[in-house]
C-alpha cells in the first residue's frame, strides 16, 4: 500500500486533461484564426493580427506540454513525464527552428547597404570616368 502523500491527486489529473484539451483545440483554433485574418481584409493592416494569432498558437503549442511535463514530474508520473517531456522538446525545437527560418528570410530580403559616397564603379573594356583613374 502506498503512502497517502505519494499518490497523484485527482486535481493534477484534471489539470493535465485541461492542458491536453487546450493544446489539441487551442493550437488549431489559433491557426484557423490566423488564416482567416490573413485571407480577409487588407493584407498590410491585418499582418499584425495574423502575427498575433500565430504567436498565440506558438505559445500554446510550447507552454502546454512544458506545464504538463512539470506537473507529471512533481506528481511522480514517470511515464507521462517522459512522454510530455519528449513532446515539449519537439514542440520547442519546432518553434525555435521556425523562428530561425523566419529571421533568415527577413535578413535575406533586407536591401543591400548603400554604396559609400564618392563610389565610382569601373567597367572593363572602356574608358574610366572615375576621378583619379
C-alpha positions in Angstrom: 0.0 0.0 0.0 1.3 3.4 -0.9 1.6 6.3 1.5 -1.0 8.9 1.2 1.3 11.7 0.1 2.9 9.8 -2.8 -0.3 9.3 -4.9 -1.0 11.7 -7.7 -4.1 13.8 -6.9 -7.2 14.0 -9.0 -6.8 17.7 -9.4 -3.4 17.3 -11.2 -5.1 14.7 -13.4 -7.8 17.2 -14.3 -5.3 19.9 -15.0 -3.4 17.5 -17.3 -6.7 16.8 -19.1 -7.4 20.5 -19.4 -3.9 21.2 -20.8 -4.4 18.4 -23.4 -7.8 19.9 -24.4 -6.2 23.4 -24.6 -3.3 22.0 -26.7 -5.5 20.0 -29.1 -8.2 22.6 -29.6 -6.3 25.9 -28.9 -3.5 25.5 -31.4 -5.7 24.6 -34.4 -8.2 27.3 -33.4 -5.4 30.0 -33.3 -4.0 28.8 -36.7 -7.5 28.9 -38.2 -8.0 32.4 -36.9 -4.6 33.4 -38.4 -5.6 32.0 -41.8 -9.0 33.8 -41.6 -7.3 37.1 -40.7 -4.7 36.7 -43.5 -7.2 36.0 -46.2 -9.8 38.6 -45.3 -9.4 42.3 -45.4 -6.4 44.4 -46.2 -3.1 42.4 -46.1 -1.0 45.3 -44.7 -3.4 46.2 -41.9 -4.1 42.6 -40.9 -0.5 41.5 -40.7 -0.3 42.4 -37.1 -3.5 40.4 -36.3 -2.1 37.4 -38.2 1.2 37.6 -36.3 -0.7 37.8 -33.0 -2.7 34.7 -33.7 0.5 32.8 -34.9 2.3 33.9 -31.7 -0.7 32.7 -29.6 -0.5 29.3 -31.4 3.2 29.1 -30.8 2.8 29.9 -27.1 0.1 27.3 -26.6 2.0 24.8 -28.7 5.0 25.1 -26.4 3.7 26.0 -23.0 1.0 23.4 -22.6 3.4 20.4 -22.9 6.1 22.1 -20.7 3.5 22.7 -18.0 2.2 19.1 -18.4 5.8 17.8 -18.0 6.3 19.8 -14.9 3.0 18.6 -13.3 4.0 15.0 -14.2 7.4 15.3 -12.7 6.1 16.8 -9.4 3.3 14.2 -9.1 5.7 11.3 -9.8 4.0 10.2 -13.1 7.2 8.9 -14.7 6.0 7.6 -18.0 3.8 10.6 -18.7 6.6 12.9 -17.7 8.9 11.3 -20.3 6.1 11.4 -23.0 5.2 15.0 -22.3 8.9 15.9 -22.0 9.6 14.5 -25.5 6.6 16.2 -26.9 7.6 19.5 -25.2 11.2 19.2 -26.5 9.9 18.6 -30.1 7.5 21.5 -29.9 10.1 23.9 -28.6 12.6 22.8 -31.2 10.0 23.2 -33.9 9.1 26.7 -32.8 12.8 27.7 -32.5 13.5 26.3 -36.0 10.6 28.3 -37.5 11.7 31.5 -35.7 15.3 31.0 -37.0 14.0 30.4 -40.6 11.8 33.5 -40.4 14.8 35.6 -39.2 17.0 34.3 -42.0 14.3 35.1 -44.6 14.0 38.6 -43.2 17.8 39.0 -43.4 17.8 37.8 -47.0 15.0 40.2 -48.0 16.8 43.2 -46.5 18.1 45.6 -49.2 21.9 45.8 -49.6 23.6 48.7 -47.8 24.1 51.9 -49.7 27.4 52.4 -51.5 29.8 54.8 -49.9 29.7 58.4 -51.0 32.0 59.1 -53.9 31.9 55.5 -55.1 32.6 55.0 -58.8 32.4 51.6 -60.5 34.9 51.0 -63.3 33.8 48.7 -66.1 36.2 46.7 -68.2 36.5 47.4 -71.9 36.1 51.2 -71.7 37.5 54.4 -70.5 37.4 55.1 -66.8 35.2 58.0 -65.8 36.2 57.7 -62.2 38.3 60.5 -60.7 42.0 59.6 -60.4 41.7 56.5 -62.6 
